[in-house]
Each structure stands twice: as C-alpha cells, then as structure tokens.
Amino acid sequence: VYGAAGETEADVYTVTYDDNGATGGTVPTDTGNYVTGDVVTTKTNSGTLVRTSFVFSGWNTAADGSGINYPVSTPFAMGGADLTLYARWIAA
C-alpha cells in the first residue's frame, strides 16, 4: 500500500542529504520512502558535519542557498519528487 488511491511504487519518493562542501563529518541518512503529502522531519547534524570557517545552519533545497531553508528537526510535507537537502553554511 502506497498511500492515496492510484499511487504506485513509482510514486514513492526519497530524501537525500548532501554535505555541500563539508570538510569533515558525514551526512545523515534518511531510509524512508514517502508519498506526496507525507510529513517528513529534517534530520539533525548527527554526523557532525563541519566546514572550515563556516557554521552549520540547517538544510536548504538548493546547493547555493537560494532554495527553501529548513532548520534541523523541522517537519514538512513531501512533494511529488525525490528531494535533496543541502547543508546550509553560514560564514563564521
């Protein structure tokens, strides 16, 4: 069963985390499979990502920070596509 009527296995989406230039640590892993509308909570910096001269500040939907910002542990509704969240870095 994949949720709403008519959804198939092809309608299952994932969330992937990208270190976005980190110099150490590891990105969290989300092993969930989601359908459109599922509530997903962003992961914490559990792998202690670091980047020289920057401070980790959550996640963003665009590598250059121009997308939607998500602080850690923030719930959001899954859209209709796989999602990559990039580490958000603020100059120290």
C-alpha positions in Angstrom: 0.0 0.0 0.0 1.5 3.3 -1.1 -1.0 5.9 0.3 -3.5 7.7 -1.8 -5.6 5.7 -4.3 -3.9 5.2 -7.6 -0.3 5.7 -6.2 2.1 3.0 -7.3 5.7 2.1 -6.3 6.9 4.6 -8.9 5.1 7.3 -6.8 7.4 6.7 -3.8 10.0 9.4 -3.1 13.2 9.7 -1.0 15.0 12.5 0.8 18.8 12.6 0.4 21.2 14.8 2.3 24.3 16.5 0.7 27.3 17.8 2.7 27.6 20.8 0.3 31.3 21.2 0.7 31.8 20.0 4.2 35.4 19.4 5.2 34.6 16.7 7.7 31.8 14.6 9.2 29.1 12.6 7.4 25.6 13.5 6.2 22.6 11.9 7.9 20.8 9.1 6.1 17.0 9.0 5.6 15.9 5.5 4.8 12.3 6.4 4.5 10.1 6.0 1.4 7.5 8.7 1.2 4.4 9.5 -0.9 3.2 13.0 -1.7 1.8 14.7 1.4 3.7 12.5 4.0 5.1 14.5 6.9 8.9 14.3 6.9 11.1 15.8 9.6 14.5 17.1 8.6 17.5 15.3 10.2 19.9 16.8 12.7 23.6 17.2 12.1 24.1 13.7 13.6 27.3 13.1 11.6 28.9 16.3 13.0 29.4 17.9 9.6 31.9 20.7 9.7 33.3 23.1 7.1 36.4 25.3 7.7 35.4 28.9 8.5 31.7 28.1 8.4 28.9 27.1 10.9 26.3 24.5 10.0 22.8 26.2 9.9 20.4 23.5 8.8 19.4 22.4 5.3 18.3 24.1 2.0 16.7 22.8 -1.2 19.4 24.4 -3.3 23.2 24.0 -3.0 23.7 27.8 -3.4 21.3 28.5 -0.5 18.7 30.1 -2.8 16.0 27.5 -2.1 13.9 26.8 0.9 15.7 26.8 4.3 14.8 24.0 6.7 16.2 24.2 10.3 17.0 20.8 11.8 14.1 18.8 13.1 11.6 20.7 11.0 8.5 18.9 9.7 7.4 19.5 6.1 5.1 17.9 3.6 6.7 15.7 1.0 6.3 16.9 -2.6 5.9 14.8 -5.7 9.5 14.2 -6.4 12.7 13.0 -4.8 14.3 15.7 -2.7 17.9 16.5 -1.9 18.6 18.8 1.1 22.0 20.5 1.1 23.9 21.5 4.2 23.5 25.3 4.8 26.7 27.0 5.7 27.0 30.5 7.3 30.4 32.2 7.3 31.9 32.1 10.8 
